[in-house]
Structures are given as C-alpha cells and as structure tokens.
Amino acid sequence: MEHIELFFKSIFIDNMVFATFLGMCSYLAVSKKVSTAVGLGAAVIFVLAITVPLNWLLDQYLLQPGALSWLGEEYASYDLSFLSFIMFIATIATMVQLVEIVVEKFSPSSYNSLGIFLPLIAVNCAILGGSLFMQSREIPTLGLATTYGIGSGIGWFLAILAIAAIREKIRYSNVPPALRGLGITFIITGLMAIGFMSFGGMLTGGDEEAPKEEKTAKVDSKKDNKEVLANNIKVNE
C-alpha cells in the first residue's frame, strides 16, 4: 500500500513540472512534437528510475553523518554530506551518457530530433530534484526510492506528452498573435498545473473520517446533556 501511495503521489500530487516547475527548459523546448516528447520522456523515466535508487544507496552508506560506520567504529564520526551534489550529479551524468549511447545506437532518428537536449538531461533540474527530494524526505527503503524515481519520471513524461499533444493541435487554433508560441504554452501549463492541484485530495480521504466521527460524538454528547437537563427539570417539578 505504501508503494502504491508513493507512486501515485509522485505522479499526480508532487508532479515535477506542475507542482515544483522543475525541468521546464526541456519541457518547453522539446514539446513541439509528440514523437520527440515521447522519446525524451522515456529517457527521463529511465534515468530517474536508475539514479534515484543509486543515489539512495550513496546517501545511506556514504554521505549521511555516520554512514561510514560499516567500515569500522573509527569512521562513524565522518560526515560526507557536503559531497551530495557532486556525487548525485556524477551518478546522473554517467547514466545519461549510457542513455545517449543506447539511443544513438538503436534510434538515430530520435537521437537527431532530441539534439542537444538529450545530453542536457544530465543538468536537468528535474533529474537532480528527484534525488534531492528523496534525500530531504528521508525515504526509508531502496524499494520506495525506486518507486519514487519511476513515479516521478512517469509524472514528467505525462506532463511533456500532454503539452506536446496540445501544442500540435493548437497550431490550427485561432490564437491571438501576442500569445502565439511560448505565451499560450505558459498559459496552458498554468491551467494544467491548477488541474493537477485537484489531485491533492486523492490520498486524504481517510483523514477526513476522524473529524466526522468527532462531530457525531459531540452531537451525541449534546443530546445526552439535553436529556439529563430535561430529566433534572422534571424531577425538580
């Protein structure tokens, strides 16, 4: 249940684009065609699914204060957390190079269409943000870190796929000249972000039951108090 909750939360509620507006450079530049958006979105899913668990292992066994205790008691006082950014970016850059090699080998058309934005995944703030959010939220297990990485990648994929599909159709719409291009894209992105905010109530249904029970308990107690008062009045009469 915890994995399912984290999975859907990372896709809809904590969406990298619509909740934190990370990765907007690639999101705006590579969303003119659906085919190109699908290629980049798949690459982002792969990179996040690999780098978030790898960076979780680095954080747990190397970077956190006292993480080196597995080497011996004399290393328990070491704190390498200041190396988090360097280590995370190095891991991300390595995986992006692997993705670039694979895409160039098996899909040269996608490699040419993505252009400079494929290697730029290494410095995409959405990719680094996934690892930093994993660290700051203190995700407890490797399995949950993998779930969070995959969910975050799918969330970013859905965002760029949706805006690409809209931008392909909006070419045939009568958009005012002043809003054509990035103007109308920003407006649509803002409206989509507002729409995704509605998913914030998906995982809070169980929390609302307790206040209802408290309200009914208060109502029952008031009824009991009224009955006691009425009985006392009758006795006094």
BADOBA-928876 format. One line per field, with one value per residue (C-alpha): residue number from 0; residue in one letter; x, y, z. Coordinates in Angstrom, 2 decimals. Layout:
REM residues N
nr <- NUM, ...
rest <- A, ...
x <- X, ...
y <- Y, ...
z <- Z, ...
END
This chain:
REM residues 237
nr <- 0, 1, 2, 3, 4, 5, 6, 7, 8, 9, 10, 11, 12, 13, 14, 15, 16, 17, 18, 19, 20, 21, 22, 23, 24, 25, 26, 27, 28, 29, 30, 31, 32, 33, 34, 35, 36, 37, 38, 39, 40, 41, 42, 43, 44, 45, 46, 47, 48, 49, 50, 51, 52, 53, 54, 55, 56, 57, 58, 59, 60, 61, 62, 63, 64, 65, 66, 67, 68, 69, 70, 71, 72, 73, 74, 75, 76, 77, 78, 79, 80, 81, 82, 83, 84, 85, 86, 87, 88, 89, 90, 91, 92, 93, 94, 95, 96, 97, 98, 99, 100, 101, 102, 103, 104, 105, 106, 107, 108, 109, 110, 111, 112, 113, 114, 115, 116, 117, 118, 119, 120, 121, 122, 123, 124, 125, 126, 127, 128, 129, 130, 131, 132, 133, 134, 135, 136, 137, 138, 139, 140, 141, 142, 143, 144, 145, 146, 147, 148, 149, 150, 151, 152, 153, 154, 155, 156, 157, 158, 159, 160, 161, 162, 163, 164, 165, 166, 167, 168, 169, 170, 171, 172, 173, 174, 175, 176, 177, 178, 179, 180, 181, 182, 183, 184, 185, 186, 187, 188, 189, 190, 191, 192, 193, 194, 195, 196, 197, 198, 199, 200, 201, 202, 203, 204, 205, 206, 207, 208, 209, 210, 211, 212, 213, 214, 215, 216, 217, 218, 219, 220, 221, 222, 223, 224, 225, 226, 227, 228, 229, 230, 231, 232, 233, 234, 235, 236
rest <- M, E, H, I, E, L, F, F, K, S, I, F, I, D, N, M, V, F, A, T, F, L, G, M, C, S, Y, L, A, V, S, K, K, V, S, T, A, V, G, L, G, A, A, V, I, F, V, L, A, I, T, V, P, L, N, W, L, L, D, Q, Y, L, L, Q, P, G, A, L, S, W, L, G, E, E, Y, A, S, Y, D, L, S, F, L, S, F, I, M, F, I, A, T, I, A, T, M, V, Q, L, V, E, I, V, V, E, K, F, S, P, S, S, Y, N, S, L, G, I, F, L, P, L, I, A, V, N, C, A, I, L, G, G, S, L, F, M, Q, S, R, E, I, P, T, L, G, L, A, T, T, Y, G, I, G, S, G, I, G, W, F, L, A, I, L, A, I, A, A, I, R, E, K, I, R, Y, S, N, V, P, P, A, L, R, G, L, G, I, T, F, I, I, T, G, L, M, A, I, G, F, M, S, F, G, G, M, L, T, G, G, D, E, E, A, P, K, E, E, K, T, A, K, V, D, S, K, K, D, N, K, E, V, L, A, N, N, I, K, V, N, E
x <- 0.00, 2.87, 4.43, 1.11, 0.51, 4.01, 3.72, 0.50, 1.57, 4.80, 2.87, -0.13, 0.33, 4.10, 4.45, 7.89, 6.51, 3.15, 3.93, 7.55, 8.08, 11.35, 12.71, 10.90, 13.71, 13.38, 9.62, 9.14, 11.81, 11.13, 7.33, 6.57, 6.02, 4.54, 7.12, 10.01, 8.30, 7.80, 11.49, 12.71, 10.07, 11.12, 14.75, 13.82, 11.88, 14.87, 17.38, 15.21, 14.42, 18.16, 19.69, 17.27, 17.91, 21.65, 21.80, 19.76, 22.47, 25.16, 23.26, 22.66, 26.10, 28.43, 27.06, 24.91, 26.52, 27.73, 27.03, 30.60, 30.18, 30.06, 33.81, 34.59, 33.94, 36.71, 34.74, 31.41, 32.05, 32.68, 30.16, 30.39, 27.01, 28.77, 29.57, 25.89, 25.60, 28.84, 28.08, 24.47, 25.41, 28.23, 25.78, 23.23, 25.87, 27.04, 23.54, 22.77, 25.87, 24.62, 21.19, 22.77, 24.87, 21.88, 19.56, 22.22, 22.81, 19.23, 17.24, 19.30, 16.16, 15.20, 18.81, 18.83, 15.42, 16.31, 19.58, 21.38, 18.56, 19.44, 22.87, 21.33, 19.33, 22.48, 21.86, 18.06, 16.89, 14.03, 16.55, 18.63, 15.46, 14.28, 17.43, 17.37, 13.68, 14.43, 17.14, 15.18, 12.03, 14.13, 12.64, 13.36, 13.96, 15.55, 12.26, 10.42, 13.25, 12.86, 9.10, 9.58, 12.06, 9.78, 6.71, 8.50, 9.70, 6.21, 4.81, 7.30, 6.58, 2.82, 3.38, 5.53, 3.31, 0.18, 1.64, 3.08, -0.31, -1.95, 0.72, 0.27, -3.48, -3.22, -1.42, -4.80, -6.49, -7.10, -4.65, -4.16, -0.86, 0.53, 0.12, 1.41, 4.42, 5.60, 2.88, -0.02, 2.21, 2.81, -0.91, -1.80, 0.90, -0.52, -4.05, -2.77, -0.95, -4.20, -5.92, -3.27, -3.76, -7.17, -5.40, -4.21, -7.30, -6.71, -4.86, -6.60, -9.95, -9.11, -8.05, -11.47, -13.27, -11.87, -13.31, -16.73, -16.64, -15.66, -18.57, -21.06, -19.63, -20.07, -23.65, -24.44, -22.90, -25.01, -28.15, -27.23, -26.66, -30.06, -31.77, -30.08, -31.17, -34.74, -34.86, -33.49, -36.17, -38.92, -37.59, -37.46, -41.04
y <- 0.00, 2.35, 1.79, 2.47, 5.62, 6.97, 6.02, 7.92, 10.81, 11.31, 11.25, 13.44, 15.36, 16.03, 16.22, 17.55, 20.01, 21.10, 21.05, 22.25, 23.50, 21.59, 20.63, 23.48, 24.08, 20.67, 20.68, 23.82, 23.19, 19.53, 19.57, 20.73, 17.15, 14.17, 11.76, 13.85, 14.31, 10.55, 9.90, 12.43, 11.39, 7.75, 8.77, 10.78, 7.82, 5.55, 7.99, 8.73, 5.04, 4.25, 7.33, 7.78, 4.28, 4.57, 7.94, 6.47, 3.86, 6.54, 8.64, 5.74, 4.13, 7.03, 10.56, 10.69, 11.50, 8.19, 6.33, 5.01, 3.07, -0.13, 0.38, 0.47, 2.45, 4.92, 6.07, 6.55, 10.26, 11.10, 13.35, 13.47, 15.13, 18.12, 15.84, 15.14, 17.44, 16.23, 12.55, 12.85, 14.78, 12.32, 9.41, 11.23, 12.20, 8.58, 7.25, 10.00, 9.05, 5.46, 6.58, 8.75, 5.85, 3.48, 5.98, 6.85, 3.16, 1.91, 5.03, 7.55, 9.47, 10.09, 10.99, 13.61, 15.03, 15.36, 17.08, 18.85, 18.24, 14.56, 15.22, 18.16, 15.66, 15.45, 19.02, 18.79, 20.08, 17.56, 14.68, 16.19, 17.25, 13.64, 12.63, 15.70, 15.22, 11.57, 12.70, 15.52, 13.39, 10.62, 7.78, 4.75, 1.83, 1.14, -0.19, 3.03, 5.06, 3.05, 3.57, 7.29, 7.52, 5.68, 7.65, 10.99, 10.03, 8.99, 12.26, 14.28, 12.07, 12.67, 16.41, 16.76, 14.33, 16.31, 19.69, 18.26, 16.89, 20.24, 22.22, 20.04, 20.74, 24.40, 25.18, 25.05, 27.24, 30.96, 32.10, 35.89, 36.95, 38.29, 34.89, 32.62, 30.47, 30.35, 32.74, 30.36, 27.45, 29.12, 29.80, 26.17, 24.94, 27.11, 25.80, 22.21, 22.87, 24.13, 20.99, 18.74, 20.54, 18.89, 15.53, 16.76, 15.27, 11.77, 10.44, 12.41, 10.61, 8.56, 11.62, 13.19, 10.35, 11.18, 14.73, 13.37, 10.85, 13.60, 15.74, 12.91, 12.24, 15.92, 15.89, 12.76, 14.28, 17.44, 15.30, 13.41, 16.67, 17.99, 14.79, 15.00, 18.61, 17.74, 14.89, 17.15, 19.73, 17.09, 15.81, 19.32, 19.95
z <- 0.00, 0.83, -2.61, -4.40, -2.38, -3.08, -6.76, -7.40, -5.19, -7.16, -10.46, -9.72, -6.45, -6.42, -10.20, -11.12, -13.68, -12.29, -8.55, -8.45, -12.05, -12.47, -15.87, -17.64, -20.16, -21.80, -21.17, -23.30, -25.93, -26.80, -26.61, -30.16, -31.42, -29.62, -31.04, -29.72, -26.35, -26.02, -26.68, -24.13, -21.59, -21.84, -21.35, -18.24, -16.79, -17.32, -15.82, -12.77, -12.21, -12.10, -10.47, -7.55, -6.09, -6.79, -5.06, -2.18, -1.70, -1.83, 0.69, 3.10, 3.00, 2.19, 2.55, 5.70, 9.06, 10.48, 7.24, 7.13, 10.37, 8.31, 7.67, 11.39, 14.55, 13.74, 10.67, 12.48, 13.09, 9.43, 7.67, 3.87, 3.26, 1.68, -1.28, -2.03, -5.04, -6.61, -6.12, -7.29, -10.43, -11.21, -11.00, -13.18, -15.79, -16.02, -16.64, -19.17, -21.13, -21.17, -22.40, -25.11, -26.38, -26.45, -28.20, -30.80, -31.49, -31.73, -32.72, -34.71, -35.73, -32.07, -31.31, -34.08, -33.14, -29.46, -30.35, -27.54, -25.06, -24.62, -23.05, -21.21, -19.15, -17.03, -15.82, -15.92, -12.54, -12.54, -12.52, -9.72, -7.93, -7.75, -5.84, -3.60, -2.76, -1.99, 0.40, 2.05, 2.51, 4.06, 2.03, 4.23, 1.83, -1.53, -2.90, -2.03, -3.59, -6.81, -6.74, -6.21, -9.10, -11.52, -10.42, -10.76, -14.24, -15.32, -13.95, -16.01, -19.04, -18.78, -18.44, -21.57, -23.52, -22.65, -23.59, -26.82, -27.86, -27.08, -28.95, -32.04, -32.07, -31.14, -34.39, -36.08, -33.47, -33.70, -31.02, -30.66, -32.27, -28.99, -27.31, -30.07, -29.21, -25.62, -24.41, -24.92, -23.79, -20.43, -20.03, -20.82, -18.43, -15.66, -16.29, -16.29, -13.01, -11.47, -12.76, -11.19, -7.86, -7.69, -7.24, -3.84, -2.21, -3.61, -0.56, 2.17, 2.19, 5.27, 7.24, 6.89, 8.63, 12.07, 12.20, 11.14, 13.97, 16.39, 15.16, 15.65, 19.10, 20.00, 18.71, 20.74, 23.86, 23.39, 23.05, 26.22, 28.09, 26.97, 28.10, 31.51, 31.91, 30.92, 33.44, 36.18, 35.41, 35.63, 38.96, 40.38, 39.28
END
